[in-house]
Amino acid sequence: MILFSGLAELIERGRRMRAYTKARNEAEAMTDADLADAGLKRWQLGHVTRVRVLR
């Protein structure tokens, strides 16, 4: 039973990491004008991505 629990945790971690990578790539693709419209600076993208994905 413990083996399956560990496997489920690894699968969930992989899913979350793929979602984070996808969201980070989308955020990095934003232009500076889009960031200014959203009131963000480029250095804030990591935090924004973590909040969106890992909540």
C-alpha positions, 0 to 999 in steps of 0.5 A: 500500500505504501508503494502505491501511495509513493507512486501516486505522489510522484504522479501528482508531482509530475502533473504539477510540474508540467502545469507549472512549466506550461504556465511559466512559458505562457507568462514568459511569452507575454510582451512588455506591453502586456505586462504593463497592462497587467501591472506586472514587472518581468521579475514578478512572473515566477511568483505569479506563476506559482500562485496560479499553479500551486494554489 
